[in-house]
Amino acid sequence: MDFLSCYSSLTLSFFLLLIFRGVSGTTFTFVNKCDYTIWPGILANAGSPRLDSTGFELTQGSSRSFQAPTGWSGRFWGRTGCNFDGSGQGSCATGDCGSGQIECKGAGAAPPATLAEFTLGSGSQDFYDVSLVDGYNLPMIVEGTGGQGTCASTGCVTDLNQRCPTELRVGEGEACKSACEAFGTPEYCCSGEFNTPATCRPSVYSEMFKSACPKSYSYAYDDATSTFTCTGADYTITFCPSSLTSQKSSRDWTPRTAGTTDGSGAGAGAGAGAEAGSGAGAGAMLADDSWLAALATGGSTRTRSSAFQQTLITAATTGIFILSFLIYLL
C-alpha cells in the first residue's frame, strides 16, 4: 500500500507539472544587440489575444520579455529609424506599422521587414520561422530553450542591406525589398497562375536571400527548409546577433541567370530538397551553427525556470517507471 500511495503521489505531481507548463504558456524574450535603438512590433493573428504590448522601444543592449498563452500565433519584427515625440506619436523608416504611435495596435509591418512567425501548440508542437518573403531590414535569429524535440535555431545573421541589389534597395541601404514588393508581378508574388508550389519557383533574388540565410523563408513556398518545430519551449528573438560580420557591397554580387540554382536544390519546387547550409552565397553562407554558441538569452528567469521544470518532469517520469517495476515485482 505504501508503494501504491507513493506511486499515486508521484503520478499526480507529474501531471500537475504538465498542467502548470500548459497554463503558464510561453515566454518570448527580445534582445537588442544592434548598436542603435530599435522598436519591435508585435501582431497577433486573428483569434489570438494581444500580448502586453504591440510595439515598444528596445535600446541598445537591453531585453524585454512577454508571456504568451498556449495556442497563440502571431509575428514579431524590428522597426528602425523611428522618431517618436514625448506623447509616443511618430513613425519609422523601416518596418513601420502605420499606427503613428509606438504601439502598433493590431497593425502589421510595412515591407520590407524581417519577420519572426510563431504558432504555439496547446500541449503539442510549436511551429516557427524567420521570413524574408516581405523583404529584409534587420538581422534576426530565433532560439528556443527548455523545449523538447528538434528545437533548431533559425534566422538570418547576414547583413543583406549591404549586399542588396540596386533594384531592391530602399533609400541609402536601410532595407532590402523582396522581388514581389519591387516588381509586383505574379511570378515573383506567387499569385494568379503562380499560386502553387509547382508553378511558383525560386527567383534569382530569392536564391540570393536563401544562399545568404539558408534557414529563412526566401519566397512563399520555401517550406521545406524554413519551418521549425519544438514543444514546450521559451523563445529568444535576438536582433543583430553579436557574431554578425560585415558583407561585401551588393555591387560585388552578380545575379545568376534564370534556371540556375545555388546548389540547394531549390529548383525542385517549393524549396523541396533545399538543405540548410548547402547553398553557395559568395562567402555569405554559414557552414554550421557555431555562431549560435555565443548568443545571450536575454537573462530571462523564465528560461532558467523552464529548464528546471523540464528536469523535474524527467525525474518524475523516471520515478514512475521505477516504482511501476517494483510494484510489478511485488
Backbone torsions as a table, in degrees:
resi	resn	phi	psi	omega
1	MET	NA	-38.1	178.7
2	ASP	-61.0	-40.2	178.1
3	PHE	-63.5	-42.2	-179.5
4	LEU	-64.4	-39.8	178.6
5	SER	-64.3	-43.6	179.3
6	CYS	-64.1	-41.8	178.8
7	TYR	-60.4	-45.1	-179.3
8	SER	-63.6	-40.9	-179.5
9	SER	-64.6	-43.9	179.6
10	LEU	-65.6	-39.5	178.1
11	THR	-61.5	-44.0	178.6
12	LEU	-62.0	-42.7	179.7
13	SER	-62.9	-39.8	-179.8
14	PHE	-60.9	-47.3	-179.0
15	PHE	-70.4	-31.5	175.5
16	LEU	-64.1	-38.4	177.4
17	LEU	-63.4	-41.9	179.1
18	LEU	-65.1	-41.7	179.2
19	ILE	-63.7	-43.7	179.2
20	PHE	-58.4	-41.2	179.7
21	ARG	-63.4	-41.9	-179.5
22	GLY	-66.6	-39.8	-177.8
23	VAL	-71.4	-38.8	-174.2
24	SER	-71.7	-21.9	177.1
25	GLY	75.5	-150.9	-173.0
26	THR	-122.6	141.7	174.9
27	THR	-100.9	127.4	171.8
28	PHE	-103.4	124.7	177.6
29	THR	-115.3	125.8	179.2
30	PHE	-101.2	129.5	-178.5
31	VAL	-124.0	128.9	178.6
32	ASN	-105.0	105.9	175.2
33	LYS	-103.7	9.3	174.0
34	CYS	-70.0	160.8	178.2
35	ASP	-92.4	27.9	177.8
36	TYR	-155.3	166.1	179.0
37	THR	-74.3	141.4	171.2
38	ILE	-125.3	167.8	-179.1
39	TRP	-129.8	90.8	179.6
40	PRO	-61.2	145.7	173.9
41	GLY	-115.0	149.5	-179.4
42	ILE	-131.3	127.6	176.6
43	LEU	-127.9	117.2	175.3
44	ALA	-82.4	140.2	176.7
45	ASN	-69.8	164.5	178.1
46	ALA	-56.4	131.1	-179.7
47	GLY	91.9	-9.1	177.2
48	SER	-104.1	140.6	-179.6
49	PRO	-70.8	154.0	174.1
50	ARG	-70.1	146.0	174.0
51	LEU	-79.6	-176.1	-175.6
52	ASP	-61.9	-20.3	177.0
53	SER	-145.1	152.9	173.9
54	THR	-110.8	-0.5	178.3
55	GLY	178.8	138.6	-174.3
56	PHE	-156.9	165.6	177.6
57	GLU	-89.9	137.4	179.2
58	LEU	-133.6	102.1	-175.6
59	THR	-73.0	165.2	179.9
60	GLN	-54.2	128.1	176.1
61	GLY	80.5	3.1	-176.5
62	SER	-101.7	170.2	178.0
63	SER	-144.0	160.3	177.6
64	ARG	-152.9	142.4	-176.1
65	SER	-119.2	150.0	177.2
66	PHE	-135.9	148.1	176.8
67	GLN	-99.3	134.0	177.1
68	ALA	-121.7	138.9	-179.9
69	PRO	-73.9	161.7	175.9
70	THR	-60.7	145.5	-179.6
71	GLY	84.6	-3.7	-178.6
72	TRP	-69.5	147.2	173.2
73	SER	-142.0	147.7	-178.7
74	GLY	171.1	-167.1	-176.6
75	ARG	-139.7	155.8	178.2
76	PHE	-127.9	151.2	174.5
77	TRP	-156.6	169.5	178.3
78	GLY	-111.6	134.8	174.8
79	ARG	-100.8	142.7	-178.9
80	THR	-127.9	162.3	177.6
81	GLY	61.1	37.3	-176.2
82	CYS	-86.1	150.5	177.0
83	ASN	-137.2	101.8	-179.2
84	PHE	-115.7	141.6	178.8
85	ASP	-86.7	-173.7	-176.4
86	GLY	-61.5	-24.2	179.8
87	SER	-93.5	4.2	178.4
88	GLY	85.2	12.0	178.8
89	GLN	-91.8	140.8	178.3
90	GLY	159.9	-161.7	-178.2
91	SER	-153.6	174.3	-176.3
92	CYS	-127.6	151.7	-179.8
93	ALA	-72.0	-38.4	177.0
94	THR	-132.2	148.6	178.6
95	GLY	71.1	12.8	-177.0
96	ASP	-60.1	139.5	-178.7
97	CYS	-99.0	-0.2	173.6
98	GLY	77.2	6.6	-179.5
99	SER	-80.3	-18.4	-176.0
100	GLY	75.7	11.5	-177.1
101	GLN	-139.5	168.8	173.7
102	ILE	-62.8	-43.7	176.3
103	GLU	-75.4	133.5	-179.1
104	CYS	-82.1	-24.0	171.7
105	LYS	53.7	48.5	174.4
106	GLY	88.9	6.2	177.8
107	ALA	-102.0	147.8	-179.1
108	GLY	-94.5	-178.9	-176.8
109	ALA	-80.6	135.8	170.1
110	ALA	-74.8	128.5	179.3
111	PRO	-69.1	153.6	4.4
112	PRO	-85.1	142.5	177.6
113	ALA	-156.9	137.1	173.0
114	THR	-74.8	127.8	-174.2
115	LEU	-117.7	139.4	168.0
116	ALA	-108.4	123.1	-173.8
117	GLU	-117.9	136.3	-176.1
118	PHE	-134.5	143.0	164.8
119	THR	-131.9	110.0	-177.4
120	LEU	-84.6	139.9	177.6
121	GLY	-81.6	165.3	173.6
122	SER	-111.2	81.8	-174.1
123	GLY	80.3	8.2	179.7
124	SER	-130.8	-167.3	-175.3
125	GLN	-66.7	144.6	165.6
126	ASP	-89.6	148.2	173.4
127	PHE	-118.9	136.5	-178.6
128	TYR	-151.3	156.7	177.9
129	ASP	-159.4	164.7	168.5
130	VAL	-114.9	125.8	-171.4
131	SER	-114.5	135.8	172.0
132	LEU	-111.9	13.7	-179.1
133	VAL	-61.3	-34.8	177.0
134	ASP	-94.6	19.4	-179.5
135	GLY	94.3	-168.4	-171.9
136	TYR	-141.2	138.2	171.5
137	ASN	-134.5	-23.1	-177.4
138	LEU	-143.8	145.1	167.8
139	PRO	-69.5	140.5	-174.8
140	MET	-153.4	141.6	170.2
141	ILE	-132.1	153.7	176.4
142	VAL	-119.2	130.1	-178.9
143	GLU	-132.0	127.9	177.9
144	GLY	-96.0	144.9	177.9
145	THR	-135.8	145.9	174.6
146	GLY	76.8	11.4	-177.2
147	GLY	-103.7	-180.0	178.0
148	GLN	-119.4	145.6	-179.0
149	GLY	112.1	-162.7	-178.8
150	THR	-64.5	-50.0	173.0
151	CYS	51.8	42.3	-178.2
152	ALA	-71.8	147.2	172.5
153	SER	-77.3	149.6	-179.7
154	THR	-144.9	165.5	177.7
155	GLY	146.9	-166.1	-178.8
156	CYS	-136.7	110.6	-178.8
157	VAL	-99.8	-6.8	178.3
158	THR	-79.0	139.5	176.4
159	ASP	-82.7	89.5	-178.2
160	LEU	-68.2	-19.8	178.1
161	ASN	-62.3	-30.3	-178.1
162	GLN	-80.4	-16.9	-179.8
163	ARG	-124.5	22.7	-179.5
164	CYS	-75.2	130.6	176.4
165	PRO	-58.3	148.4	-176.0
166	THR	-54.1	-40.1	-176.0
167	GLU	-70.8	-14.1	177.6
168	LEU	-106.4	-9.3	-171.9
169	ARG	-72.5	140.5	176.1
170	VAL	-102.4	124.1	176.6
171	GLY	56.9	-128.7	-179.8
172	GLU	-93.9	18.5	180.0
173	GLY	107.4	25.3	179.7
174	GLU	-72.4	-25.7	-177.7
175	ALA	-160.3	170.3	-178.4
176	CYS	-130.5	117.3	-177.5
177	LYS	-70.2	157.8	165.9
178	SER	-79.0	161.8	177.4
179	ALA	-63.7	-33.6	177.3
180	CYS	-61.6	-47.1	-179.6
181	GLU	-65.1	-37.2	-176.1
182	ALA	-75.5	-40.3	-171.8
183	PHE	-112.9	-26.8	174.9
184	GLY	68.3	18.2	-178.5
185	THR	-90.7	151.8	-176.7
186	PRO	-56.6	-37.8	-177.2
187	GLU	-68.0	-29.2	176.2
188	TYR	-84.3	-29.4	-176.1
189	CYS	-95.0	-0.8	-177.8
190	CYS	54.0	46.3	-179.8
191	SER	-122.4	172.5	180.0
192	GLY	59.5	-129.0	-178.8
193	GLU	-73.5	-5.1	179.9
194	PHE	-106.9	25.9	-173.0
195	ASN	-95.8	26.1	175.6
196	THR	-129.7	158.4	177.7
197	PRO	-58.7	-30.0	-177.8
198	ALA	-74.6	-31.0	-175.5
199	THR	-100.9	-23.1	179.1
200	CYS	-93.9	109.3	-175.8
201	ARG	-107.7	158.8	176.1
202	PRO	-60.9	141.2	176.2
203	SER	-99.3	172.5	177.3
204	VAL	-62.0	-27.1	-179.9
205	TYR	-77.4	-44.6	177.9
206	SER	-66.2	-31.6	176.2
207	GLU	-65.9	-36.4	176.3
208	MET	-63.5	-44.4	177.1
209	PHE	-61.6	-43.2	-176.0
210	LYS	-67.7	-39.3	-178.7
211	SER	-67.4	-33.1	178.7
212	ALA	-79.4	-34.2	-175.8
213	CYS	-133.9	77.2	-169.4
214	PRO	-66.0	-17.4	-179.4
215	LYS	-96.0	-3.0	-176.6
216	SER	-98.0	152.2	171.5
217	TYR	-62.4	128.9	178.9
218	SER	-109.7	-22.1	173.4
219	TYR	-155.4	175.3	-164.8
220	ALA	-59.2	-33.0	-175.5
221	TYR	-109.2	31.0	-179.3
222	ASP	-89.7	47.8	-172.4
223	ASP	-74.8	-35.5	-166.0
224	ALA	-58.2	-35.8	-176.1
225	THR	-116.7	13.8	-169.2
226	SER	-124.9	-13.2	179.3
227	THR	-104.4	132.9	-175.4
228	PHE	-125.4	157.2	-176.8
229	THR	-131.2	153.3	175.5
230	CYS	-162.0	156.7	179.0
231	THR	-123.3	126.7	174.0
232	GLY	70.7	30.2	-177.5
233	ALA	-100.2	162.6	162.6
234	ASP	-102.6	157.6	-173.3
235	TYR	-129.9	139.6	174.3
236	THR	-111.8	125.8	176.7
237	ILE	-106.5	113.1	-175.9
238	THR	-109.4	125.0	174.6
239	PHE	-94.3	137.3	-178.5
240	CYS	53.6	65.6	179.1
241	PRO	-52.3	148.9	-172.4
242	SER	-62.8	-23.7	-177.8
243	SER	-88.2	6.6	179.7
244	LEU	-57.6	129.5	177.6
245	THR	-116.1	147.3	-178.4
246	SER	-69.7	145.8	179.2
247	GLN	-112.0	165.5	178.1
248	LYS	-66.9	161.1	177.5
249	SER	-62.5	152.5	178.4
250	SER	-60.8	-18.5	178.5
251	ARG	-64.6	-20.3	-179.7
252	ASP	-88.6	-1.3	-177.6
253	TRP	-102.7	128.4	179.3
254	THR	-113.1	117.6	-179.9
255	PRO	-59.7	142.1	174.5
256	ARG	-78.4	157.6	178.7
257	THR	-72.3	155.2	-178.9
258	ALA	-57.4	138.9	177.7
259	GLY	99.9	-19.5	176.2
260	THR	-82.9	154.0	179.1
261	THR	-117.1	168.8	-179.1
262	ASP	-97.4	14.5	-179.6
263	GLY	87.9	4.2	-178.1
264	SER	-94.9	-7.7	-177.2
265	GLY	81.4	12.5	-175.3
266	ALA	-66.2	-18.8	179.8
267	GLY	-71.7	-2.0	-179.0
268	ALA	-84.9	11.0	176.6
269	GLY	88.2	133.0	176.2
270	ALA	58.2	16.8	179.2
271	GLY	76.3	7.5	-176.4
272	ALA	-62.4	134.7	177.8
273	GLY	87.0	-5.5	179.4
274	ALA	-77.4	116.6	-178.0
275	GLU	-93.8	133.1	178.4
276	ALA	-59.6	131.0	178.3
277	GLY	85.1	11.4	-176.7
278	SER	-106.9	-2.3	-178.3
279	GLY	-80.3	174.0	-178.2
280	ALA	-86.1	-73.1	168.2
281	GLY	79.3	10.9	173.8
282	ALA	47.6	46.6	176.0
283	GLY	90.5	-8.2	-178.7
284	ALA	-87.4	-14.2	-176.6
285	MET	-69.8	141.9	176.4
286	LEU	-101.1	119.8	-173.5
287	ALA	-74.6	-25.3	-178.7
288	ASP	-150.9	-171.9	-176.8
289	ASP	-99.2	21.5	-177.1
290	SER	-62.9	-23.5	179.8
291	TRP	-68.5	-14.9	-178.3
292	LEU	-79.8	-23.1	-169.5
293	ALA	-61.9	-34.5	-173.9
294	ALA	-91.3	3.4	-175.3
295	LEU	-75.8	137.4	176.5
296	ALA	-80.2	156.2	177.3
297	THR	-99.4	8.3	176.9
298	GLY	82.1	6.5	176.8
299	GLY	68.1	27.2	-177.6
300	SER	-70.6	122.3	176.2
301	THR	-67.6	-26.5	177.1
302	ARG	-62.9	-36.6	179.7
303	THR	-61.3	-44.8	-179.7
304	ARG	-68.7	-39.8	-179.5
305	SER	-68.0	-32.5	178.6
306	SER	-63.3	-44.4	178.7
307	ALA	-63.6	-37.1	178.4
308	PHE	-65.0	-42.6	178.1
309	GLN	-60.4	-42.0	-179.3
310	GLN	-63.2	-37.9	177.7
311	THR	-63.6	-42.6	178.9
312	LEU	-62.7	-41.8	-179.7
313	ILE	-62.9	-43.2	179.2
314	THR	-62.9	-43.1	179.6
315	ALA	-64.1	-42.1	-179.5
316	ALA	-64.3	-41.9	179.4
317	THR	-62.4	-43.1	178.5
318	THR	-61.3	-43.7	179.3
319	GLY	-61.5	-38.7	179.9
320	ILE	-63.0	-44.0	180.0
321	PHE	-64.9	-40.3	-179.9
322	ILE	-64.5	-46.6	-179.5
323	LEU	-65.4	-37.0	177.7
324	SER	-61.5	-39.1	180.0
325	PHE	-67.9	-40.5	179.1
326	LEU	-64.8	-41.0	179.9
327	ILE	-64.3	-38.7	179.2
328	TYR	-62.1	-41.3	-179.5
329	LEU	-66.5	-33.7	-180.0
330	LEU	-74.0	NA	NA
